[in-house]
Each structure stands twice: as structure tokens, then as C-alpha cells.
Amino acid sequence: MSNVILIGAQWGDEGKGKMIDLLARTSHYIVRFQGGNNAGHTVDIGSEKFILHHIPSGILHPRTKCVLGNGVVLDLEAFFDEIKMLSKRGVSVRGRLFVSERAHIIFPYHRLIDQLKEERKGGHKIGTTKKGIGPCYADKANRLGIRVCDLMNRRVFDERLERVLKEKNLILKKIFNHRPFSFNDMHRTYAKYRNRLAPYVRNTSLLLDQADRQKKHILFEGAQGTLLDVDHGTYPFVTSSNASAGGAIAGTGIDPSKITEVIGVVKAYTTRVGEGPFPTLFPPGLLRHIQERGEEFGATTGRPRRCGWFDALVARHSVLVNGLKKMAVMKLDVLDELPKIKIGVAYRLRGKRYNSFPADSEVLEHAEPVYEEWPGWQKPTSSIRRWRDLPIQARRYLKRLEVLMGVPISVVSVGSKRSQTISVDGSLV
């Protein structure tokens, strides 16, 4: 392992937090390159569960350094709350956590506008987490954003905040009939953040380049999943950043030639939270069973996730746009009780068969999945630690997924704990 990008290959929530935690043992740096505190990575260590939103889950390894790259949008209140939570639970971030000076900051007006816009959409909601992520990225694209380096420069911050607030307050008043924000109150709050944030701020592109030159192992941690990527996902039901492997380059400034490998993560079935098409959705009874057995509720929002059969078109699309070379399959144990297991291998609409993932939202919304049916194993797998000890039906199911995805499976997870992991090729990755 050298410089590796780990990517969610479905609609997020694939179990990347556990994989990051496992890979962190051989990594010197863990880097988040996009998204904000809309992410939710869950790690079980012994009897303790950690849910992290901003800070990479590699922070739980005391020798690992963690970086929030320039592609991340930073909610400072949430950021410091997370540091406080970790400190209370015995995890120190001092000298181990760095924030790009070029990262953009989420302000209260981003969160409010996110909420007000979503409410106005009625039946056409995107399913946003209402944490201000989209409006912050929109300001970045519109050259209205305020970056970490802007906050650190008092004169620049005063000028930019005053200019931006004039526009935001006009929008709040004229469009949403909402009271404006006070410049003095907001300025006072964020001026206090300045000194607290200063120890973490770095030119992280330079930091990572130096780490690479020193032959350090760097792991790039994607948030959300490929099918939520603003370019490659199920637009418009996507996040506001590039959650695919290309986002790691733009979101950190790393030299693309320095990337050694891109690894994908999928569940043994498919889930998504929020709105948008979902061709292989389970029928209601099975949906409730998998939600309960798999604890399929959002780590960030608490919303129940929709669940469905494994969709090979989704996985192949992710292999294609990310250049995936290996795949980790998570939550195999959730399927242990099922007598029959289906795999979506194509879509069909109006007599036409689709063997690759379509961009057309109408096709995704109305197409019927074409399934293969495989026998279930109906045996518990959560205590199994070796590939050869898995039931033969489970191994056949996974081997079929390998063929359909076109990449080998290197890891199989049979539970949330670190120990509940099968290294298929003997190397974890």
C-alpha cells in the first residue's frame, strides 16, 4: 500500500468507515477530499462506537495524521464539537489534525438557505441533509465563498463577510421573507473561531507532497458514494461535490501520478438515503427486515435508508468512472437468513434492455430490473474469519459479484467490529 483512494461505489453508507479504520493501521496520513459534515462514518472498536462526520476515522489510530483537504467544506461549530467529543473519549488530535487553508467555510446562512430551499420544493425535494453543504459549494462556484485563509486574515474576512451578508440578507428578505443575519453577531462568533482554528491550518497540498517524498503511506477517504457524485451520480439527486476518485485530485492538490490504487466499497446489497431513483428496491416486508437487521438508519440524519438487491449496473459504473482495481464487500451477514438472493444485472424499459448504467433519469425512475436469483446460505457468518469457511452458497454469490463487477473482491465484512473481517487475498487489501 502506498497512496490509495478509497471510494464508496454505491449511494454512500457502504461501510467506508470500517475500511478506513482497517487501512489506517498501515497509513501515515488519512485525507478527506470532499463533502462536509453531511458524511457519517461509523467505527466499532470493542464495545465503543464512534460516529465521525468531519474528521477522518483514522484519527482513532494514535500514530496517524489526518487532513481535511481544500475540497472539503468546513462547519466550524461541528468541527470543534467533534474534537471535543473525541477528547472526552480519550482521543487527542493535537499535532495530528490539519485543515487546508483553501477549504471553504459553512456559515449559518448556508444552513438556513439550505433548509428554506428544500422546504419550498415540496414534492420535488432532493433529500439534502440541510447542513448547508450545497449552498456553500454554490458560493464557492459563484466566487462568493469565504475560505479558511480568509478567516485567518482579519481585514479580508471583515470585507468579505460584509459583502456576502448583504447579498444573503437580501435573498432571505426578498425571496423567503425571513429576518436577516446580524453582521456584528456573526463577525463576533467567527472572530473567536480564528484563534481556535489557527493550530490546525496548513498548506495541505505542500504537506501531502512532503509526506509522499518521505515515502509515507497516504489514504484518501471519500465521503458519500459514486452514485451521489455531482457529475457521475443520479443527477439531480446527488451531493454537491465529486465523491468519485477524481475528486481526490482536485480536492487535495496531490499529483495524480502519485496515486497507487483506487479501492471501492459496496454492501452485499444496495442502500440509499434521501430522494432519487432506486431500481432494485426491496418490497415492503423485506425492506423492514433488512433495515432492522442491518441497522440501516443514517449516521448523520437518522433517516431510514431504502434497501434493495445488489445492483451490478451501479457497481460496474463505479468501477468504470473510478478506475477501481479491488472491491470490499460489506455486511454480507445481513443476508444470512434469506432463502433466495437476487442480483440486478440489467434494466428493461419499453422493450429496451439496458446493460450499463443510464444517465437518463426517466429510465432510472421507471425501468424494471432484470434479476438473477441465487440460493441463500441460511447460516450465520458473523463469526467466520476465513474465506474457505464461508458457506459454499455465500462464496458462489460473491464470486458472481466479482464477475459482474469485473474486479476482484479483496475484503468481506461480516459484522461491524474490526475483527469481523475476512481478508480474501490474505492482505486485507
WODASUL-V775769 format. One line per field, one symbol per residue. burial: 1 if it has 9 or more other C-alpha atoms within 8 Angstrom, else 0. Layout:
burial: ???
This chain:
burial: 011111111111111111011011001111111111111111111000001111111110100111111111111101100110011000101001111111111110111111110100000011110111111110110000111101110001110111011001111110000001101001100110110000011111101110110001111111111111110111101111111111111111010000111111111111111000011111000010011000011111000111111111111111101111111111111111110011111111100001001000101110101110010110001001111001001110110011011010111111111101111100010
